[in-house]
Amino acid sequence: AALTTCMILYPGTFCNSNSQTRKSQTWVYVTIIAQTWSNPPMPPQPTSNAVLLERIENVIEKVDELAGDIRCNNGEFVKFAREYAGAHTQVVNSTDQAHKRIDELKLRMDALELSMKKLTDSIHPLIYTNKILTWLAGVLGVSIVALIWSIITHTLELTVP
């Protein structure tokens, strides 16, 4: 059996770890055992202490790197949580004020619609009164113009007793 290290990019794309560098948290290292059926498995080879020590140092280095990433992410998360809480409070207050204003505007609109209906109802009798007064003013105006015309043309003579 041969050990092959690959990187798996979620959701299932496989990439060789030799051609890709670790730049994203979505990469996962996987060790795959590939067996060649034509060759029998080889017995395990003894590993020297120097190789084991190097592997352990690599693991410790990666654990330290992960611990640093976690500390960095923790600080960023706390900062984000504080900013979010402050912004969320402002948004909630702003929406509460906006809803109060909307309710006030709805009440004003209802009052205006009611007064508009009252005004519309009171205008109808005034329309008829206006028509009658306009007709009477027209008749009076024509009478005055006819009077003046008859005085100018001497059809009518004014005498004082």
C-alpha positions as CSV (number, residue, x, y, z in Angstrom):
1,A,0.0,0.0,0.0
2,A,1.3,3.5,-0.8
3,L,0.3,6.6,1.1
4,T,-0.8,9.6,-1.0
5,T,-1.6,13.0,0.5
6,C,-4.3,14.9,-1.3
7,M,-6.2,18.1,-0.6
8,I,-10.0,17.9,-0.9
9,L,-11.8,21.1,-1.8
10,Y,-15.4,21.0,-0.6
11,P,-17.7,19.7,-2.1
12,G,-15.6,16.9,-3.5
13,T,-13.1,18.3,-6.0
14,F,-9.7,16.6,-5.5
15,C,-6.5,18.4,-6.0
16,N,-2.9,17.2,-5.6
17,S,-1.3,18.8,-2.6
18,N,2.0,19.3,-4.5
19,S,0.4,21.7,-7.0
20,Q,-1.8,23.7,-4.5
21,T,-0.8,25.8,-1.5
22,R,-3.0,26.1,1.6
23,K,-4.6,29.5,1.2
24,S,-8.2,28.7,2.2
25,Q,-9.8,27.1,5.2
26,T,-12.0,25.1,2.8
27,W,-9.0,22.8,2.0
28,V,-8.9,19.5,4.0
29,Y,-5.8,17.3,4.0
30,V,-6.5,13.6,3.6
31,T,-4.1,10.7,3.4
32,I,-5.3,8.0,1.0
33,I,-4.0,4.5,1.0
34,A,-3.7,3.4,-2.6
35,Q,-3.2,-0.4,-3.2
36,T,-1.8,-1.9,-6.3
37,W,-3.4,-5.3,-6.6
38,S,-0.6,-6.7,-8.8
39,N,2.0,-6.2,-6.0
40,P,1.6,-7.6,-2.6
41,P,1.8,-5.2,0.3
42,M,5.2,-4.4,1.6
43,P,6.0,-4.9,5.2
44,P,6.3,-1.7,7.2
45,Q,9.8,-0.2,7.2
46,P,11.3,0.8,10.6
47,T,11.2,4.6,11.0
48,S,14.2,6.4,12.5
49,N,13.9,8.7,15.5
50,A,15.0,11.7,13.4
51,V,12.1,11.2,11.0
52,L,9.7,10.8,13.9
53,L,11.1,13.9,15.6
54,E,10.7,15.9,12.3
55,R,7.1,14.7,11.9
56,I,6.3,15.6,15.5
57,E,7.9,19.1,15.0
58,N,5.8,19.6,11.9
59,V,2.7,18.6,13.8
60,I,3.6,21.0,16.7
61,E,4.2,23.8,14.1
62,K,0.8,23.2,12.5
63,V,-0.9,23.1,15.9
64,D,0.8,26.4,16.8
65,E,-0.3,27.9,13.5
66,L,-3.9,26.8,14.2
67,A,-3.7,28.2,17.7
68,G,-2.6,31.5,16.3
69,D,-5.4,31.5,13.7
70,I,-7.9,30.7,16.5
71,R,-6.7,33.6,18.6
72,C,-6.8,35.9,15.7
73,N,-10.3,34.8,14.7
74,N,-11.4,35.0,18.3
75,G,-10.3,38.7,18.5
76,E,-12.0,39.4,15.2
77,F,-15.2,37.7,16.3
78,V,-15.3,39.7,19.6
79,K,-14.8,42.9,17.6
80,F,-17.5,41.9,15.1
81,A,-19.9,40.9,17.9
82,R,-19.5,44.3,19.6
83,E,-19.9,46.2,16.4
84,Y,-22.9,44.1,15.4
85,A,-24.6,44.6,18.8
86,G,-24.1,48.4,18.6
87,A,-25.4,48.5,15.0
88,H,-28.3,46.2,15.8
89,T,-29.4,48.4,18.7
90,Q,-29.2,51.5,16.4
91,V,-31.2,49.7,13.7
92,V,-33.9,48.5,16.2
93,N,-34.2,52.0,17.6
94,S,-34.4,53.5,14.2
95,T,-37.1,51.1,13.0
96,D,-39.1,51.7,16.2
97,Q,-39.0,55.4,15.5
98,A,-39.9,54.8,11.9
99,H,-42.9,52.7,12.9
100,K,-44.1,55.4,15.3
101,R,-43.8,58.0,12.6
102,I,-45.7,55.7,10.2
103,D,-48.5,55.3,12.7
104,E,-48.7,59.0,13.3
105,L,-48.8,59.6,9.5
106,K,-51.6,57.0,9.2
107,L,-53.6,58.8,11.9
108,R,-53.1,62.1,10.1
109,M,-54.1,60.6,6.8
110,D,-57.3,59.2,8.3
111,A,-58.1,62.6,9.8
112,L,-57.4,64.3,6.5
113,E,-59.6,61.9,4.6
114,L,-62.4,62.4,7.1
115,S,-62.2,66.2,6.8
116,M,-62.0,65.9,2.9
117,K,-65.2,63.9,2.9
118,K,-66.9,66.5,5.1
119,L,-65.7,69.2,2.7
120,T,-66.9,67.3,-0.3
121,D,-70.3,66.8,1.3
122,S,-70.6,70.6,2.2
123,I,-69.6,71.7,-1.4
124,H,-72.5,70.1,-3.2
125,P,-75.1,72.6,-1.9
126,L,-72.7,75.5,-2.6
127,I,-72.4,74.4,-6.2
128,Y,-76.2,74.9,-6.7
129,T,-76.1,78.2,-4.9
130,N,-73.2,79.3,-7.1
131,K,-75.1,78.4,-10.3
132,I,-78.2,80.4,-9.2
133,L,-76.1,83.5,-8.1
134,T,-74.1,83.3,-11.4
135,W,-77.4,83.3,-13.4
136,L,-78.8,86.2,-11.4
137,A,-75.6,88.2,-11.8
138,G,-75.7,87.6,-15.5
139,V,-79.3,88.9,-15.7
140,L,-78.5,91.9,-13.6
141,G,-75.4,92.6,-15.7
142,V,-77.3,92.4,-19.0
143,S,-80.0,94.7,-17.5
144,I,-77.4,97.3,-16.6
145,V,-75.7,97.1,-20.0
146,A,-79.2,97.5,-21.7
147,L,-79.9,100.5,-19.5
148,I,-76.7,102.2,-20.4
149,W,-77.1,101.4,-24.1
150,S,-80.6,102.9,-24.1
151,I,-79.4,106.1,-22.4
152,I,-76.5,106.4,-25.0
153,T,-78.9,105.9,-27.9
154,H,-81.5,108.2,-26.5
155,T,-84.1,105.5,-26.5
156,L,-84.6,106.2,-22.8
157,E,-84.9,109.6,-21.3
158,L,-84.3,110.2,-17.7
159,T,-86.4,113.0,-16.2
160,V,-86.3,114.4,-12.8
161,P,-89.7,115.4,-11.4
